[in-house]
């Protein structure tokens, strides 16, 4: 999902050396990944009022303004820094629209949850539910996505977030640890614990200690 580390580092080096188009190219590489991260975390009711692309634009403007500061002290990988800026924007957007959202929800419909599951999640669900299952047909894909959305909705926010980070964003355990301010061992344990809880929801009668993805 995220651009490769080598490509990002080359663009960062070009930006640091003052290459005229480097900043635009650098930020452009992250526009779509940021849109996916933001879209995944916007409540659908709010998303009808606020386009994820508008929030992405705000994030990229802020990143452009603060890039010199980041280049002087890159305390975390660039994609995690952008992700942090995006999270702040998401929180601020929800806060600013909360009152209007509540009034609209009363008049329109109950809160809906985002569609967390995507094609990248299908293999995870298939493995948790049945390690021998291969989701070949569109109907099976759709059913697995529905089941994953239902199961994720039953997890607490922290467990859901670490699963989305690992499987939707395809972040490494090292990246998850850095993003959450944990040791790598603690991040790995949190992820495995979240998987056990997810499996317990997907397959209530199963032994949740088994069938974990590697």
C-alpha positions as CSV (number, residue, x, y, z in Angstrom):
1,X,0.0,0.0,0.0
2,X,2.7,2.4,1.0
3,X,5.5,3.4,-1.5
4,X,8.8,1.5,-1.1
5,X,11.3,2.7,1.4
6,X,14.1,3.0,-1.2
7,X,11.9,5.2,-3.5
8,X,10.8,7.4,-0.6
9,X,14.4,7.8,0.6
10,X,15.6,8.9,-2.8
11,X,12.9,11.5,-3.0
12,X,13.6,12.7,0.6
13,X,17.3,13.0,-0.4
14,X,16.3,15.0,-3.5
15,X,14.1,17.3,-1.4
16,X,16.8,17.8,1.2
17,X,19.3,18.8,-1.6
18,X,16.8,21.3,-3.0
19,X,15.8,19.5,-6.2
20,X,12.9,21.7,-7.5
21,X,10.2,19.0,-8.2
22,X,11.2,16.6,-5.4
23,X,8.7,17.7,-2.8
24,X,5.7,17.6,-5.2
25,X,6.8,14.1,-6.4
26,X,7.4,12.9,-2.8
27,X,4.0,14.0,-1.6
28,X,2.2,12.9,-4.7
29,X,3.4,9.3,-4.0
30,X,1.5,9.3,-0.7
31,X,-1.8,10.9,-1.8
32,X,-3.6,7.6,-2.5
33,X,-2.3,5.7,0.5
34,X,-3.3,8.6,2.7
35,X,-6.8,8.6,1.1
36,X,-7.2,5.0,1.9
37,X,-6.1,5.4,5.5
38,X,-8.5,8.3,6.0
39,X,-11.4,6.8,4.2
40,X,-11.1,3.7,6.3
41,X,-11.5,5.7,9.5
42,X,-14.2,8.2,8.6
43,X,-17.7,7.4,9.9
44,X,-19.9,6.9,6.8
45,X,-22.4,9.5,8.0
46,X,-19.6,12.1,8.3
47,X,-18.1,10.9,5.0
48,X,-21.3,12.1,3.3
49,X,-20.3,15.6,4.3
50,X,-16.5,15.5,4.2
51,X,-14.6,14.0,1.3
52,X,-11.5,12.0,2.3
53,X,-9.6,13.7,-0.5
54,X,-10.2,17.1,1.1
55,X,-8.6,15.8,4.3
56,X,-5.7,14.4,2.3
57,X,-5.1,17.8,0.7
58,X,-5.0,19.4,4.2
59,X,-2.5,16.7,5.4
60,X,-0.3,17.3,2.3
61,X,-0.4,21.1,2.8
62,X,0.7,20.7,6.4
63,X,3.4,18.2,5.4
64,X,4.8,20.6,2.8
65,X,4.9,23.4,5.5
66,X,6.6,21.1,8.0
67,X,8.9,19.1,5.7
68,X,12.0,21.1,6.5
69,X,11.4,20.5,10.2
70,X,11.0,16.8,9.5
71,X,14.1,16.6,7.3
72,X,16.2,18.1,10.1
73,X,15.1,15.5,12.6
74,X,13.4,12.4,11.0
75,X,12.4,10.8,14.3
76,X,10.2,8.2,12.5
77,X,9.8,6.8,8.9
78,X,8.3,9.3,6.5
79,X,5.1,7.3,5.9
80,X,4.5,7.0,9.7
81,X,5.0,10.8,10.1
82,X,2.4,11.4,7.3
83,X,0.1,8.9,8.9
84,X,0.5,10.7,12.3
85,X,-0.5,14.0,10.6
86,X,-3.5,12.2,9.0
87,X,-4.6,10.8,12.3
88,X,-4.6,14.3,13.9
89,X,-6.7,15.6,11.0
90,X,-9.2,12.7,11.3
91,X,-9.6,13.4,15.0
92,X,-10.0,17.2,14.4
93,X,-12.5,16.5,11.6
94,X,-14.6,14.3,13.8
95,X,-14.4,16.8,16.7
96,X,-15.5,19.8,14.5
97,X,-18.4,17.9,13.0
98,X,-19.6,16.0,16.1
99,X,-22.4,18.3,17.0
100,X,-23.8,18.6,13.5
101,X,-23.3,14.8,13.0
102,X,-25.4,14.0,16.1
103,X,-28.2,16.3,15.0
104,X,-28.2,14.7,11.5
105,X,-28.0,11.2,12.9
106,X,-31.2,11.8,14.9
107,X,-33.0,12.9,11.8
108,X,-31.5,10.6,9.2
109,X,-30.3,7.1,10.3
110,X,-28.2,5.3,12.9
111,X,-24.4,5.4,12.8
112,X,-23.0,3.1,10.2
113,X,-19.6,1.5,10.5
114,X,-16.9,1.9,7.8
115,X,-16.4,-1.0,5.4
116,X,-13.1,-2.1,7.0
117,X,-12.7,-5.3,5.0
118,X,-11.2,-5.1,1.5
119,X,-9.7,-7.7,-0.9
120,X,-6.5,-7.7,1.1
121,X,-8.4,-9.0,4.1
122,X,-10.1,-11.9,2.4
123,X,-7.2,-14.3,2.8
124,X,-6.9,-13.4,6.5
125,X,-10.5,-14.3,7.1
126,X,-10.3,-17.5,5.1
127,X,-7.3,-18.6,7.1
128,X,-8.8,-17.7,10.5
129,X,-12.1,-19.5,9.6
130,X,-10.7,-22.4,7.7
131,X,-7.1,-22.8,6.8
132,X,-8.0,-25.1,3.9
133,X,-10.5,-22.7,2.3
134,X,-9.5,-20.8,-0.9
135,X,-11.9,-17.9,-1.6
136,X,-12.2,-18.4,-5.4
137,X,-15.6,-17.0,-6.3
138,X,-16.8,-13.4,-6.0
139,X,-19.7,-14.6,-3.8
140,X,-17.2,-16.2,-1.3
141,X,-15.1,-13.0,-1.4
142,X,-18.2,-10.9,-0.6
143,X,-19.3,-13.2,2.2
144,X,-15.9,-13.2,3.8
145,X,-15.7,-9.4,3.6
146,X,-19.1,-9.2,5.3
147,X,-18.1,-11.6,8.0
148,X,-14.9,-9.6,8.7
149,X,-16.7,-6.3,8.9
150,X,-19.2,-7.8,11.4
151,X,-16.4,-9.3,13.4
152,X,-14.2,-6.2,13.4
153,X,-17.2,-4.1,14.7
154,X,-17.2,-6.3,17.8
155,X,-13.6,-5.7,18.6
156,X,-12.4,-2.8,20.7
157,X,-10.8,0.1,18.9
158,X,-7.2,-0.9,19.8
159,X,-7.6,-4.5,18.6
160,X,-9.3,-3.4,15.4
161,X,-6.7,-0.7,14.7
162,X,-3.7,-3.1,14.9
163,X,-5.4,-5.6,12.6
164,X,-6.1,-2.8,10.1
165,X,-2.6,-1.6,10.3
166,X,-1.1,-5.0,9.6
167,X,-3.5,-6.3,7.0
168,X,-5.1,-3.3,5.3
169,X,-2.1,-0.9,5.4
170,X,0.3,-3.8,5.3
171,X,2.6,-2.2,7.9
172,X,5.4,-4.3,9.3
173,X,5.5,-5.1,13.0
174,X,8.4,-2.6,13.3
175,X,6.2,0.1,11.8
176,X,3.2,-0.7,14.0
177,X,5.5,-0.6,17.1
178,X,6.8,2.8,16.1
179,X,3.3,4.2,15.3
180,X,1.9,3.0,18.6
181,X,4.9,3.8,20.7
182,X,5.5,0.2,21.7
183,X,8.4,-2.2,21.7
184,X,8.4,-4.6,18.8
185,X,7.7,-7.5,21.2
186,X,4.7,-5.6,22.7
187,X,3.4,-4.8,19.2
188,X,3.7,-8.4,18.2
189,X,1.8,-9.6,21.3
190,X,-0.9,-7.0,20.8
191,X,-1.4,-8.1,17.2
192,X,-1.5,-11.8,18.1
193,X,-4.0,-11.1,20.9
194,X,-6.2,-9.1,18.5
195,X,-6.1,-12.0,16.0
196,X,-7.2,-14.5,18.7
197,X,-10.1,-12.2,19.6
198,X,-11.0,-11.8,15.9
199,X,-10.9,-15.6,15.4
200,X,-13.1,-16.1,18.5
201,X,-15.7,-13.8,17.0
202,X,-15.5,-15.3,13.6
203,X,-15.6,-18.9,14.8
204,X,-17.2,-18.8,18.3
205,X,-16.8,-22.5,19.0
206,X,-13.1,-22.7,17.9
207,X,-10.0,-22.8,20.0
208,X,-8.8,-19.2,19.5
209,X,-5.2,-20.1,20.3
210,X,-4.9,-22.1,17.1
211,X,-5.0,-21.3,13.4
212,X,-3.0,-18.1,13.6
213,X,-1.5,-16.6,10.5
214,X,2.3,-16.5,10.6
